[in-house]
Amino acid sequence: MVRWLCSGVCLLLLAAPAPAQEVVAVPVAVTGSGGRPIVDLEVRDFAVRDGGNPVLVERLQLPDEPVRIAVVVDSSPRQDSDIGRTRDDLRRVLDALDAAHPILLVEAQTDAVTRVGLTTDRQAVDAAIDALEPTGRPTNRLIDAATEAFVALLDAGSPRGALILVTDGVDVGSDRGVEDFRRVLRVAAMPLYVLAVDNFEGFSGGLGARTAGAGASAQFRGALESLASRMEAVYDAQRDNWRSLAEESGGAFFDAGDAGFSAPAGTLAARLQGTYTLYYRSEGGGPRPLDVRVERAGAAVHHPATVGFGEGPADD
């Protein structure tokens, strides 16, 4: 009787369907010495752990295929004095990229404004950059605009995408928060590259000049300095959020400083030029830690820190 029960249980187990698996597509950028892209890797060169479990890479999309790039530019009043430099820096970055990459340009104002749809026409992109202009309004829905840009990339139907965000880091008025955007990054599985313009000093100095005037009392000037200090703390905290989001996505955070984006332009171009897409099957769920290694001396591997998002599609 016991033998029959064991046989029956075994038969039931054998007949039970295997857990459903999902096909996962993960972007992985690989660079070597001097940050140069490594473009000659094969499936056997990659070792992947999904949620701590080794998985078999079934297919590899090579770096020679274009990456769809969404560029979101912060157009808040803080950009008033620096929009010319922002335009120049953005052109420098895009000029460093392969012309085969389609570009989408979105401006984060009170609402997201699409300046040009996905296109490889660099003259159209250049005209869209010329059209960037701060509105003077105190609201810039940066997270909302970045989310819409990611959705546009997903709607384009290819996992090969990246988001470039040009901003001082401050979001005012978005319906979504940082954690909402973190979930979007996990769902999209695309790298985020943040090009951080640093214009807080100009903004806070301008605040004092416009508000206090030459004849303002020391007490009033002190109050303005205290306000600027508190604002700077908020500003720094939001920039830290963008830094962590970029790094978690497998992208990077670049600070313009006084040098602009000359150095980041080269680094970003090398990352995109060395981007593979890995396809494998996973049990799903999440978020799960992801670890990707390459069997090549000196190789640096850049990929999302996690895959999966833990909620049902209806929640996202």
N, C-alpha and C positions, 0 to 999 in steps of 0.2 A: 504493500500500500504506500509506504514511504517512497519506494522507488518510483511508483507511478506518479505520485505527486511531484517529485523532483523532475521527472520527465515532462510532466505537463507544464510545470513552471518554465522549464528550459525552452519548451516549444513556444510558449507564450512570449518569452523574451526574444526568441529568435524571430518571431513573427511581428514584433512591435516595430513600428516605423522608426528610422533613425531621426534624431533631432534635426529640425530644419536648419539649414545653413544659409548665410547670406554671403554674397560676393562683395568683398571689400576692395575699394580702389584707393590707394594711398599715394600721395605725392612725396617723393623723396629726392632731395637735392644732394648731390655728392660733389665735393670739391677736394682738391689736393693741395700740394705745396704752393704757397703764394696765393691761395684762394682760387686757383684756376679750376674750371669745371673738368670733371672726369666723365667722358662720354662714351667709353668703350666697354662698359660693364655688361655682363650677361646674367641670366637668372641665377646661375650657380654661384655668383659672387655675393648674393644677398642672403643673410640669415635673419629671419623675422620671428619675433615672439609677440603674440596677441594675447593680452591678459595673462602673460607669463607662460603661455603654451606655444611651443614651436609650431609654425604653420608652413605649408609648402606654397611657394610663389608659383602660380600656374602660368602667368603671363607677364610680360614686361613691355611697357610702352617706352620707347627710347626718347632721348632728349631732342631728337631732330624734328619733332613735331611741335608746332606753335603752342604757346600758352596764352589763353585768353586773359587779358589783364584789365581789371577795373581800377580806375584811379579816382579817388574821392578827395576833393580839396575843401578844406575848412575855409569858409568865406565869412567868418564872423567879423565884427567891427575891429577886433584886435589886429586884423590884417591890413587895416587902412594904410599904415605907413610902410608896410612891407610887401604889398601885393606884387610890385614890380620884381622884387627879388624872388618871391615865390614862383612867379611865372618863369623867370630865368632858371631857377634851380630845377623846376619840373621839366623844362625842355632839356636840361643837361642830363637828367635821369633817362628820359624817353629816348634821347639821341643815342644813349649807350646800349639800348636794347635792340635786338634783332628786329628789323622792319617787318618780319613775317608775323610777329605777335599782334593780334587784333587788340585795339585799345577802346575802352569805354571810359568816358570822362563825366563824372558827376560832381556837381557843386553842392555842398551842404550849406543851405541857407535856412530860412524859416521852414522850408520844405526842400526835399531833394530835387535838384534841377539837373536833368540830363543834358549836358552840353553837346555831346556827340555819342551816337550808339557805337556798338562794336564795329571797328573798321581798321583796315590796314592802310588807309589813306592818311598819310602823315600830314598833308596839307590841311585836311579837315580837322585833325587833332590840334594842329598849331593854331588854327583859327579859333577852336574851342578854348584853348589856353588864353588867347587874347581876350576872349569874352568873359573871363573870370573877373568878378568885380564885387568887393564887399558891399553889402546892402546898407550897412549902418544900423541894422536892427539888432537888438540884443540877443536874439534867438538863433542858434545854429544847431540843428538836429543832426549831430555828427553820427551818433550810433544808428539812428533811423536811416540815414543816407547810406552808411556802410552796409547795413542789412539789406537794403534795396539793391545795392550793387552786387552783393553776393547772390541774391535771388536771380538777378539778371544773368549772372554767369552760369548758375545752375540751369536756368531755362535754356541756355545755349546748347545744352545737351552733351557737354564734355567734362570729364573730371579734371582736365588740365586747365586750371585757372589759378589766379593769384590776385590779391587785393593790395594796392598801394594807397596808403592814407597819408596825405600831407596836412599836418595840423599842429597847433600848439598844444593839443591834448584836451582842451576844455570843451565839454558838451553842455549845451544849455537848451533844455526843452524837449529832449527826445522822449517818446512814449516808452521806449525800451531802456533797460538798464544794462550795466556791465555784465551781469550774470546771464541775461537774455542773450547778449551778443556772444558770450562764451559758448553757449549752446549752439548758436548759429555756426560758429567756427567748427565745432565738432561735427555738426551735420554736414557742412559743406566740405570738410576735409581739404581745405585749401589754405596755403600760407598767407599770412598777413604781414606786410612790410610797412612799418610806420616811419615816415620821414618827418621828424619833429622839428618844426621851426621854433626858434626861441625869441619871442618878441614880448615877453612879459615886462621886461625892464622898460621898453619903450612905452608900453601901455600904462604902466603905473606912473612913470615919469610924466607922461602926458596928462594923466588924471590930476596930478598935483599942479601942473602948470595951468591947466584950464580952470581948475576949481579954486585954487588958493590965490593965485595972483601974487604980484611982487609985494603987496602990502599986507599979506595975511599974517596973523599973529603966530607966534611960536606954538601956542597951544593948538591952534587949528591945524597947523602944518604937522604937528605931532599926531593928531587924530588921523590925518590922511595917511601918514606913514604906517600907523597901526593897521588901518584898513587895508593898505597895500600889502602888508605883511601877511595878514589873514588870507587875503586873496591868493597870494603866492603859495601859501601852504595848500590851499585847495587845488591850485594849478599843478603843483608838484605831485600831489596824490593822484590826480587824474592821469598825468603822464606816466606814473608808475603802473597804473592799471593797463594802459596801452602797451607798455613794455612787456608786462607779463602775458598779455593776450597774444602779442606777436611771437614771443618765444614759445608759448604753449602750442601755437599753430604750426611751428616749424619754420616760421618766417624770422624777422629780425626787426630790431628797433634801432634807428639811426638818428643821432642828434646832430643837427646842422651846425650849431655853434657859429663861429666866425668864418669857417671855411666853406660853408654851404654844403651842397650834396655831390661834390666832385668825387670824393672817395666812396661814399655809399653807392653812387651810380655804377661804378665798376664792380663792387661786391654784389649788388643786386643783379646786374647783367650776368655775372658768373653763376649765381644761384639758379637763375631761370634757364641758363644754357645747359646746366647740369642736372635738370629735373627729369627724373624717371617717374612713371606711374606703375606701382606694383599691384597686381591683382591676385587675391587669394580668397579662400573660403573660411568663414568664421562662424562660431556658434551664436554670435550676436549678443545683444544686451549691452550694458555699459553704463557709464564710460569705463573703458578698459585701458590699462597702460599699454603702450606700444613701444617696442624696442626693435630698431633696425640696425644691423651692422653689415659692413662691407669688408670682404676679405681682400683688402688692398692696402699695402703699407702707406701710411700717411693720409689715408682718406678721412675726411670729415663728413659726417652724415647728418643731414638736417631733415627732420620729419615731425609730424604732429605728436605731441606727448601722449595723447589718448585717441582712441577710436570708439565709435558708438556714442549714444547719447542718453540711453536709459529711459526715455519717454516714448510714447507711441507717436506715430507720424501726425496724428490729429493735434497733438500738443505743440507741434513745431510749425 
